[in-house]
Amino acid sequence: MPIEQMAMPQLGESVTEGTISKWLVKPGDHVAKYDPIAEVMTDKVNAEIPSSYSGKITELTAQEGEMLQVGVSICKIEVEEAEKKTTVEEISASEPNEESHSNTSNRAKDQSKRNRYSPAVLRLAEENGINLQLVEGTGAGGRITRKDLQKIIESGTIPETSKGVEKPDPAMVQAEEKAEIAQPLPQSGDKEIPVSGVRKTIAANMVKSKTEIPHAWMMVEVDVTDLVTYRNRIKEEFKQKEGFNLTFFAFFVKAVAKALKEFPQINSTWAGDSIIQKKDIHLSIAVAAEDALYVPVIKHADDKTIKGIARDIVDLAKKARSGTLNAEDMSGGTFTVNNTGSFGSIQSMGIINHPQAAILQIESIVKRPMVMEGNMIAIRDMINICLSIDHRVLDGLVSGRFLARVKEILETIDEETMSVY
């Protein structure tokens, strides 16, 4: 029966890679079409991926924790005849090529493996006369690691080298050495914690955002005394009527959505030769779980009431903390609002959620003495809101105006100016 390759699928907008979090099948298992075969982590969300065929799993070509580009093979399936729907002539015609196909695949695999030697491995092999073609690697996908070579050297059974061992590029070796020196080594009593697939993806996304996007930052303080009074007066009645909490965060998200409609430049993304101004206002909200940070999306936030936004916040937070977010929940965000105030923070600079152009940090509400009109001192409920922007897309003028508008909306919220329904 024919063998088909299952590839890493694209599980969201602009997704280019994914990490196998957990295999749900093993070689020899029979699967039906659309049966889940693996959990994949992409863009900070776990999603089950279904089989594209009915048949038997013959090989898992990707390991748990391995990050792969979209389209790269993750497993092989021996497809049932009815599923393949191939004629006898087509099957016969393909059989003579199977050995050739296998040889080609092996050559490609060997070449791929060869290309994955790190400069440190190449240097160690050359110094000790080790033929890498004779070494079985224990790293991801059969990759040869420094530990593999050190084990061989310590054992004294070194495979004879050949003249074809590649010499490392001096610049690459120097960079590798610097990277290795920079890595902290665990000391006695330290606890070494393996990096999970979720944490690896978060790390990769944060590095990408911080290195690719030139961040600029600004902050304003907002008097939310009237908002606090309004929300505290109606929160119990709202909870009894709707069955979920009316949080301050819902008001902040609504204010941001309203301001974005007036300042569409903020709702943009950098596209190299152009800036794309997004038509829809889809607000990403940061949700912290025990193991990671998730960024689900409130779709069309500008069209929703405060009640609708509050419901979305509750539902998305529950899904994030129970691990049931799907690709649809995570895709399409155009601007991020982060409720850092829930941790007691009063000032922070957020890292922009690539490829968005800005992120707004909502800090903690604190009571402070403020100078009011007529030089009177009054205790007011104050909050800082902090905006990080992509300086390729946005400048201080429009960003400052946007932030001032968010401030104005928040300072004038009461039951007369903004209903929760």
PyMOL commands that set and color helices and strands:
alter all, ss='L'
color gray80, all
select helices_A, chain A and resi 81-84+88-94+97-115+119-128+132-134+140-142+146-155+170-182+197-212+225-242+248-262+264-266+301-303+306-322+327-330+340-343+373-375+396-411
alter helices_A, ss='H'
color red, helices_A
select strands_A, chain A and resi 3-7+17-23+30-31+36-42+45-50+55-60+67-69+73-79+215-223+268-270+275-277+283-285+287-288+293-294+297-298+335-338+358-362+366-371+377-390
alter strands_A, ss='S'
color yellow, strands_A
deselect
rebuild
show_as cartoon
